[in-house]
Amino acid sequence: MRRFFIDRPLAVGEEMDLPAELAQRLHRVLRLRTGEHIVLVNGGSQEFESEIISLGSHGGTARVLAAQPALAEPRVQVTLYQALIRENRFELVLEKATELGVAAIVPVLAARTVVRTDERSSARRERWRRILIEAAEQSERAGPPTLGEPIDLQTALGSAAGAIILPWEEERDRTLNQALASLPGDTTAVSLFIGPEGGYEDAEVAQAKESGAAVVTMGRRVLRSSF
């Protein structure tokens, strides 16, 4: 059965109107029909098998038949603070980070960030939201990660929860494995900072260290900023 995210409470036995966007997708894109079963998720701990009652170009309804536990999310909540990069690469980050299970993604404006023109536009954010939802559905998550507003690096460091980890191409001593091994066993939150296409500037890395970040190396190869 295909899985779809719906942003509302769900209960076994209820019959409900499907959001217009979802109904049109089921009808026009996926060509589903009345009587077919789908799975609805809403970001909670359960997933809901549902039957399509009606479906057309202007809307549809479904009846919730049964509930079962949703696939558990990771115990450690990872927030990805990704510096804004070129549009196609940033969208790839959104997709793959969602598939890997990150809890939240926050776009960051770093000193070497080049893409600044319309990162706050409603159309751009709506496209990002759709990418997160579709990646969550494809990877069988209970719901998409949260998406923060673009913020500067200083604000991001000040708001980061849990252990802060920042990979940097100039670091030579501390490895990512060492940083992870040093975390307490009861760690429940990690904030991962990935830089822009030109990398973080020295002053930004120093600022991160002052904020308590563990600056790590991921090996001698310099990796492209696309997660």
Buried (B, 14 or more C-beta within 10 A) or exposed (E): EEBBBBEEEBEEEEEBEBBEEBBBBBBEEEEBEEEBBBBBBBBEEBBBBBBBBEBEEEBBBBEBEEBEEBEEBEEBBBBBBBBBBBBEBBBBBBBBBBBBBBBBBBBBBBBBBEBEEEBEEEEBBEEBEEBBBBBBBEBEBBBBBEBBEBBEBBBBBEEBEBBBBBBBBEBEEBBBEEBBEEBEEEBEBBBBBBBBBBBBBEEBBEBBBEBEBBBBBBEEEEEEBBB
